[in-house]
């Protein structure tokens, strides 16, 4: 209904749904967007904050809260907005973005502290989180740090092919072709046909780096 322009009806329907499902952070984020579409920015911000207090780890809510701060106040405001969410009990997703920010500022120890906090707060690191963290560490050239989190041992069933590719690249860059080969073997044994091209690429990468020594 928001997309079709019938915003007032959308707000009414959402308020009724929220009344019935009072703990649904997702619904409250949608309500915040409806208010925003109406131009009720104060109502929108209040609803978005209520949504985050219900669930501080919903990606859309976290990113929207932080991006609005970035638009208004720049990088410092962005960091402050993320830290506001960190203060909510159970929050771990904003630490991912704070970790990325720290890496961009070359504050490696600070980034690792954020990531370790994430891993302490969630029972098992899902694939999307593993891919984001390993990718950010790889872009920052922090290969040993990536291996610390994901290489010993690598859980292909949990973390999937994209994280696997990052870990293989890290092992290769450190001159550890045998360890990279083991990751590929573990992924290959899962028998996912959609991964064939990725696995072929990783095998080529290992061949190129085998016995060549560390490149970083």
C-alpha positions in Angstrom: 0.0 0.0 0.0 2.9 2.4 0.6 4.2 1.7 -2.9 0.7 2.5 -4.4 0.5 5.8 -2.6 -2.3 4.9 -0.2 -0.2 5.8 2.8 -2.9 6.6 5.3 -4.5 3.3 4.8 -1.1 1.6 5.1 -0.5 3.3 8.5 -3.9 2.3 9.7 -3.4 -1.3 8.7 0.1 -1.4 10.2 -1.0 0.1 13.5 -3.7 -2.6 13.8 -1.2 -5.3 12.9 1.3 -4.0 15.5 -1.5 -4.0 18.1 -1.9 -7.7 17.5 1.9 -8.4 17.2 3.4 -5.9 19.6 6.8 -7.4 19.5 7.3 -7.3 15.7 10.2 -5.0 15.1 9.9 -5.6 11.3 6.3 -4.3 11.3 7.4 -1.2 13.2 10.2 -0.5 10.7 7.6 -0.6 8.0 5.4 1.8 10.0 8.4 4.1 10.3 8.8 4.1 6.5 5.1 4.8 6.1 5.4 7.8 8.4 8.5 8.9 6.5 6.5 8.7 3.2 3.9 10.9 4.8 6.5 13.5 5.8 6.0 12.8 9.5 9.7 12.6 10.2 9.5 12.8 14.0 6.9 10.0 14.0 9.1 8.0 11.7 12.2 8.4 13.8 10.3 7.5 16.9 8.9 4.4 15.3 12.3 3.4 13.9 13.8 3.6 17.4 11.0 1.6 18.9 11.6 -1.1 16.2 15.3 -1.2 17.1 14.6 -1.6 20.8 12.4 -4.6 19.8 15.1 -6.0 17.6 18.4 -4.2 17.4 19.7 -6.7 14.8 17.3 -6.2 11.9 19.5 -5.1 9.0 17.1 -2.7 7.4 16.5 -0.8 10.7 20.1 -0.6 11.7 21.3 0.6 8.3 18.4 3.1 8.0 19.1 4.6 11.5 22.8 4.9 10.8 22.4 6.2 7.2 20.1 9.0 8.3 22.7 10.1 10.9 25.4 10.0 8.2 23.4 12.2 5.9 22.8 14.8 8.6 26.1 14.8 10.5 28.7 12.9 8.6 31.0 10.1 9.7 31.1 11.0 13.4 27.3 11.1 13.6 27.1 7.7 11.8 29.4 6.1 14.4 27.5 7.7 17.2 24.2 6.4 15.8 25.5 2.8 15.6 26.8 3.1 19.2 23.3 4.1 20.3 22.0 0.7 19.0 25.0 -1.1 20.5 23.7 0.0 23.9 20.4 -1.9 23.4 20.5 -5.3 25.1 21.3 -8.2 22.7 22.6 -5.9 19.9 25.3 -7.4 17.7 24.6 -6.2 14.1 25.7 -2.6 14.6 29.1 -3.9 15.7 29.6 -5.3 12.2 29.4 -1.8 10.7 31.5 -0.3 13.5 34.1 -2.9 12.7 34.1 -2.0 9.0 34.4 1.7 10.0 37.4 0.9 12.2 39.0 -1.1 9.4 38.6 1.9 7.0 40.3 4.0 9.6 43.1 1.4 9.9 42.2 0.8 13.5 42.7 -3.0 13.4 42.6 -3.8 17.1 39.4 -1.8 17.5 37.8 -3.6 14.6 38.8 -7.0 16.0 37.3 -6.0 19.3 34.0 -5.3 17.6 34.0 -8.6 15.7 34.9 -10.6 18.8 32.0 -9.0 20.5 29.7 -10.1 17.7 30.9 -13.7 17.9 30.4 -13.7 21.7 26.8 -12.6 21.3 25.6 -15.0 18.7 25.7 -18.8 19.2 26.8 -19.6 15.6 28.0 -17.0 13.1 25.6 -17.2 10.1 26.8 -17.1 6.5 25.9 -13.5 5.8 27.8 -12.3 8.8 30.8 -14.5 8.0 30.9 -13.3 4.4 30.7 -9.6 5.5 33.4 -9.9 8.2 35.8 -12.0 6.1 35.2 -9.8 3.1 35.9 -6.6 5.1 39.0 -8.1 6.6 40.3 -9.3 3.2 39.8 -5.8 1.7 41.7 -4.3 4.6 44.6 -6.8 4.0 44.0 -8.5 7.4 44.5 -12.1 6.3 45.8 -13.5 9.5 42.9 -12.0 11.4 40.5 -13.5 8.9 42.0 -16.9 9.4 41.8 -16.4 13.2 38.0 -16.2 12.9 37.2 -18.6 10.1 40.2 -20.7 9.2 40.6 -23.1 12.1 38.5 -25.0 11.3 36.5 -23.7 8.4 32.8 -24.6 8.6 31.7 -24.8 5.0 28.2 -26.1 5.8 27.5 -23.1 8.0 29.5 -20.3 6.2 29.1 -21.3 2.6 31.0 -20.7 -0.6 31.5 -16.9 -0.4 33.2 -17.0 2.9 35.0 -20.0 1.7 36.4 -18.1 -1.2 37.6 -15.3 1.1 39.3 -17.8 3.4 41.0 -19.6 0.6 42.3 -16.3 -0.8 43.6 -15.5 2.7 45.4 -18.8 3.1 46.9 -18.5 -0.4 48.1 -14.9 0.2 49.9 -16.2 3.4 51.5 -19.0 1.4 49.4 -21.7 3.0 48.3 -23.6 0.0 47.7 -26.9 1.9 45.3 -25.2 4.3 43.5 -23.6 1.4 43.2 -26.9 -0.3 41.6 -28.4 2.8 38.9 -25.7 2.7 38.2 -26.4 -0.9 38.0 -30.1 -0.2 35.5 -29.5 2.6 33.3 -27.3 0.4 33.5 -29.8 -2.5 32.4 -32.7 -0.2 29.1 -30.8 0.5 28.2 -31.5 -3.2 26.5 -28.3 -4.0 26.3 -28.1 -7.8 25.9 -24.3 -7.7 29.4 -24.0 -6.2 31.2 -25.7 -9.1 32.5 -22.6 -10.8 33.6 -21.1 -7.5 35.5 -24.2 -6.5 37.2 -24.4 -9.9 38.3 -20.8 -9.5 39.7 -21.6 -6.0 41.6 -24.6 -7.3 43.2 -22.4 -9.9 44.1 -19.8 -7.3 45.7 -22.5 -5.1 47.7 -23.8 -8.0 49.0 -20.3 -8.8 50.1 -19.8 -5.2 51.4 -23.2 -4.3 54.9 -23.1 -3.0 55.2 -19.4 -3.9 55.3 -18.2 -0.3 53.4 -15.4 1.3 52.4 -12.4 -0.8 51.5 -10.0 2.0 
